[in-house]
Amino acid sequence: MYRFLLSRQWVILTLIALLLIPVMVELGFWQLHRHEHRVAQNQRISEALAADPVPAEKLTSPGHEVPKTDLYRRVSAKGTYDAKHEVVVRRRTNADDEVGFHVLTPFVLDDGKVLLVNRGWIAANGPQTAFPKIPAPPKGEVTITGRLMADETSAASGIKDVRGLPDRQIMLISSGQQADALGKQVLGGYVEQTSPEAVGGSPQLIGGPDHSGIGPHMAYAVQWWLFAAGVPVGWVVLVRRERRDRAAAMAAPAPEAEPAPA
């Protein structure tokens, strides 16, 4: 009755079904792990932003690579801005997706070390080959607070580190490159300034990271598992339909032969 399952067509169909089930189950777990990673990341960011600021030098030092556990930690520093050696980071967008620059200013600490401070976003107010007009930072000793960030890389950001750019323009924020350019000890990573706000609102402070959404990964995981459960159900439905069609064909009366002409 089910000998048709041994036919080439049904053997191939059955093997495909057996292959699809574990693949779909694994894809479901992959999406589940992405969901768990997003939830854990949101929790880590939330805790970092809620914590009281600590001195930047407690979390980073020259040549230090900022770990994921310290990303977005609120830090403070006291020193003076070195506007003379300020650079801009090209092709950065603001909250309205307008393309401009990020302003990266060396911040000289009391001990002579340098902390890179991303003061915020400015619009492109001239040709790309020219250094843009940037509102000057406060003069004298000031105290800043901000979010600690890791050095940017092409692998993590997807931004190519183009060389040969116009003077004082860069593509990626790298404490190592800036240390070479300044000839000073530069703390690893950089700080996204959150206070004080610039007079006149420029540069625009960079908004905090989104840590509220969890994405569709859990829904995708359930979807893949439902697909996996549907494969054997669909296989059974097809088998029963094939059996019914074959049984009906066997039960149908054979057509009567036409009489031979006289």
N, C-alpha and C positions, 0 to 999 in steps of 0.2 A: 504493500500500500504506500509506503514511503520510500520505495526503491529509487524514486526520482531524485532523492537527496544525494545519491551517489553519482549523478550525472555531472559532467564537467561544469556546466553553468551553475549548479547549486553548490558544488564544492567551492568554487571561486567566491560566490556570494557569501557562503558561511565563513570562509577564511577572512574576507573583508570585514564582516561583522565582528568576528573575534578580535581582529586587530583594532577596530575603531573603539571598542569598549575601554581597554586600558589607556589608549591615547586620550580619550575624552576625560577619563577619570584623572589622569595626570594633569591635563590642562586645567581642570577644576581646582586641583591642589595648588597649581602655580598661581592662579588668580587669588586663591585664599591666602597664600603667603604674601602676595603683593598687598592685599588688604591689611594683613597683620602688620606688615612693614609700614604702611601709611599711618595706621593708628598709632604705632609706637613712635613714629617720627613726629606726628602731631603732638603727642604727649610730651616728647622731649623738648620741642620748640616752645610749647606752652609753659613748661616749667622754667626754661631758660629765660623767657621774657618776663616771667613773674618774679624771678629772683632779684634781690637787691644788687645794685652795681658793685663790682669789686675792682680794685686797681688792675689795669690792663697787664702790668708786669707780673701779676700773680698767675696769669693764665698763659702768657706767651713770653718769648725771649728771642734774641737774634738767632735766626736759622731754625726756629721752632716751626713744626708743622701742626697747625691747629686740628685737633681730632674732632670727630663728629660729635662727641659728647660735649664739646665746648662751643659748638656753633650756636650763634644767636645769643650767647651769654652777654648779659649787660655788663659793660665795663666802663670805668672812668679813668681819666688821665688829666694831669695838670702840666701845662707847658705853654709853648708859643708856636704859632703857625709860621712855617717857612714858605711864604708865598712866592719867593724868588725861584724856588725849585718845584713849583706846582706843575702838575701835568694833567692832561685830560684823557679820558678813556673814550674812544670813538664808538659810534653806533649803539648808543644806549638809549632806551626808551623810558618815558615817564608813565604815570598812571593812565594817561590818555593815548598811549602808544605813539607819541610824537618822538621822532628820532633826534637825538642831540648828543650831549657828552655828560659823563660823570666827572666831577672835579676831585682829583686826588691830591691832597695837600700833605706834605711832611709836617708832622707835629713833634717838635723837639721837646723832650722831657727834661726834667731838672737835672738828671744824671748824664745828659748829652745823647742818650739813645733816641732813636726816631720811631714814632708810631705813624703808620700811614692812615690817614683819615679820608674817607670818601664823604665829602661835604654835601654831595647831592647832585641833582641834575640841572643842566642849563640847556637852553635851546641852541641850535646851531645858528649863530648870528653872522655868519660870513662864509667865505669859501672854505672847503674842507682842508685846503692846504695851509690855511692861516690859523694861528692860535686864536681861539675865540676870546671875546671880552668877558672877563669873569669878575663878579663883585668881590672885592677884597675881603679877606677874613678879618676878624677882630685883631687889633694890635695889642701887644703886651701879653702878660700871663693870663691864661683863661683855664677853666676847667670844663672839659667836655664829657659827655656820656654817649654811648652808642652800643651797637651790636657787634660782637666779635665774629669775624668771617675768616674763612680759610683762603689762602692764595688761589687765584683762578688758574685753571689749566684748560688746554684745548680739549682734552679727553672728557673733562667734567662739564664744560660749558658748551662744547660744540663750536666755539669761536676760534678761528685760525689766528695764531700769533704772527701776524704779518710784520715783517721787518722793513726798514727803509722808509718809515713814515715821516711826515713833517716833524720838525723839532718840537719836543715836549708833547707828543701825542703817542699813545700806546693803545693796544687792543685788549690786553689782559692785565689785571692787577697782580703783580708778583713782587713780594718783598725782597726776594733775592736779586731781581733785576734792578730794583730801585736802590738796594744797598750798593750795588756796583756803580750805579750812576751817581749816587751821592757821596760815595766814599766814606760812609758812616755805618754804624751798627743799627740795623733796622729790625724791629720786632717782627716775628713771623706773622703772616696774615695781615689783616687790616680791620679797620672799624668803620661801620656805617653810622655816621653821626646821627643822633636823635635829638640832642640838645647841646648848646643853645640853637634856636632857630635863627636863620640869617635875617638880617634887617632887610625889609622889602620882599621877603619870601624867595629870594634867589641867592644861591642855588636852592632848588626844591629838595627838601629832605626826602630820603627814600623810604617808602612805606614798608611796614613790617611784612614778614612772610605770611602767606595764607596757611593757617593750620587748623581750619575748621572743617573743610571738606574731606571726605574719605574716598571719593571717587566711586566708580561703578564696579570695582573689582569683586565684591562679594556677590553682587547680582550675576556677574559673569561666571563666577564659580558655580553657583546654583544652576545656571543655565547649562553649563557643560555637563554637570552631573545628571540633569534631566535628559540631555541628549544621550548620555551613556545608558541610562535606564530605558530609553526609548528604542535603542537598537535591538535588544532581544525581543521586545514586544513587537516591533515591526517585523522581525524575522519570523516570529510565530504566526503573525497575521498572513504573511506571504505564503508560508508553508501550508496553512489551512486553506487558503484560497486556491493554491495549486492543487492540493488534494481534492478539493471539491470540484474543480474544473475537470480534473482527470476522471473522477468518478462519474460525473455527468456525461462526459464523452463516451465512457465505456457503456453506460446504461442506455444511451440513445439507440433506437432501432436502426439497423443497417438499411440504407436506401434500397428499395426494390429495383431489381434489374429490369431494364426495358425489354419487352419481347422483341425477338429478332424479326425483322421484316419478312413477310411471306415471299 
